[in-house]
Amino acid sequence: MTDLLRVNDLHVSFSSRAGRIDAVRGLSFRLRAGACTAIVGESGSGKSVCAQAIMGILPKTARIRSGEILFNDPSVGKGPCDLTRLDPRSEDYRAIRGGRISIIFQEPMTSLSPLHTIGNQISEALELHDGSSSRQAHARCIDMLKLVRFPDPERAFKTYPFELSGGLRQRAVIAMAMICGPALLIADEPTTALDVTVQAQILSLMKDVQSELHTAILLITHDMGVVANMADEVVVVFKGELMESGMVDDIFAAPGHPYLQALMKAVPRIDGNPDQKLVPLRPINPHPGQLLRQQKEPAGKNGEPILKVRNLSKTFPVRRSGLFAATAGRITAVDRVNFDIRRGECLGLVGESGCGKTTIAKMIMGAINADSGRILFDDGGVETDLAGMKDADLIPFRQKIQYIFQDPYGSLNPRMTVFDILSEPLGIHGIGDKSYRRELVMELMDLVGLDPRYLSRYPHSFSGGQRQRIGIARALTLRPQFVICDEPVSALDVSIQAQVLNLLKDLQRDMGLTYMFITHDLAVVNYIADRIAVMCRGRLVEIAPRERLFKNPRHPYTRALLASAPSPELGHPLDFAAICDGGMTEPENWPVP
């Protein structure tokens, strides 16, 4: 099989006020025609910069210093063309970009114009590269929308991106990338932002498109489960340099480089042993100081519940189009949910986006009011119903119940220093004097493995993993009893994810914390949770101890979730033929209880 793409000794650097930053340093790899090569590495390792260099879309501050990007377009038949010698703004490069090489980005919403319909955006690529008429473009668009499995292609042609779910938006982006029949598709983290069942559908779709159109795929990811199920060859990069490359079977069977070995040890597994700690590349060893040590031993995991949720329901109004239109009806977000969380345990709450997980968390926090039901919090042996309480009455409970957000950057005030962020809750609740607050903040920084010298910095100067640790420290400032973790590691690389998960487990042990851990990653919830509750369409469909749920799932939706989770073990491939098609999310397909 001939090489479609060959990258030889590529060097890419950025200019900054601090000087030159080398993002890619001597990277070399190949991609065979019709095959899939995965580039694996942490954020900042140069994966996306390499993709941008191939596409000719590097930012103005970046330049290719040396190296070759040889693209052997089979439709031309003139031999390899060195893309580094072409002007990215030239007609020749424009014909290649989008016509012969296409790219799928991580976030589909930012890849699509909110002002144009899906059909118009897909047709634009055809008219630009192929010179098709509007009628021809429409017909080919409908065929492509059918190929990427849109339920109603004609209707999808006329819809806007904001009217589609995340999975359907990503299908539209794939259709737009494939409409001109490119020889090479670059997929830059194409499933990172998607739920596990939607991710499985998109991976299955990419496999089908690759086979149907004989397209080669350059897959950029940090998910080893995706790599194991998609790639023929693997390229491992770290800080812009090649660490290891080879066939996927050889790489997974016997990883040679210490970095790759460490990366594999940091991956949580759906069938892994939760008692065996993950091994992050940069471990944290938290030691609670004098002010943060728990005052008394918490009740055991089989003790009395700290939180009881009873018949909790929430609906939201659905409006007709138009600024002054009346309400058309209501949509049920949470439907008569019941569960307990025992003191000292971690309850994992799993399900797809839109199933009601975060709505439940917001009702527990008092951020939104429940339509009906009770939220009973055990405050030192006294049960208090938090549902419907006024803000003033909730203030004492804010100290006892805290929240860790999914997006650490969005939840941290960019105008406040780290010291101000961590000390603000103490000021709001009138806890301690200036000396006490500074000592507690110093302890918090040490607890989450951050240098106290960073206290005068602002959030933008930290990495994603460091920002999440600041968010964890802020949640612990008031020494809560119960912490809601809302997708706290979904935006992090695998090694940083392992670091944060280990930190959360250590803090639970050392400080006697109780967690409700919201996620859609089954491998993560297997590692951190004691019991798991599964939600679908606003309903709690199954709740069980972790071991029982993974070994003997009873609900068909739970079984569909487990079948859709990619494993980093080559011996456990996804069954693409049996991947959940969405039918198990429909209550009418569930067995009668």
Secondary structure, DSSP 8 states (H G I E B T S, - for coil): --EEEEEEEEEEEEEETTEEEEEEEEEEEEEETT-EEEEE--TTSSHHHHHHHHHT---TTEEEEEEEEEE--TTT-S--EEGGGS-TTSHHHHHHBTTTEEEE-S-HHHHS-TTS-HHHHHHHHHHHHT---HHHHHHHHHHHHHHTT-S-HHHHHT--GGGS-HHHHHHHHHHHHHTT--SEEEEESTTTTS-HHHHHHHHHHHHHHHHHHT-EEEEEES-HHHHHHH-SEEEEEETTEEEEEEEHHHHHHS--SHHHHHHHHT---TTS-TTS----SS-------TTTS-SS----TTS-EEEEEEEEEEEEEEE-SSTT--EEEEEEEEEEEEEEEETT-EEEEE--TTSSHHHHHHHHHTSS--SEEEEEEEETTEEEE-TT--HHHHHHHHTTEEEE-S-TTTTS-TTS-HHHHHHHHHHHTT-S-HHHHHHHHHHHHHHTT--GGGGGS-GGGS-HHHHHHHHHHHHHTT--SEEEEESTTTTS-HHHHHHHHHHHHHHHHHHT-EEEEEES-HHHHHHH-SEEEEEETTEEEEEEEHHHHHHS--SHHHHHHHHH---S-TTS---GGG---SGGGSGGGS---
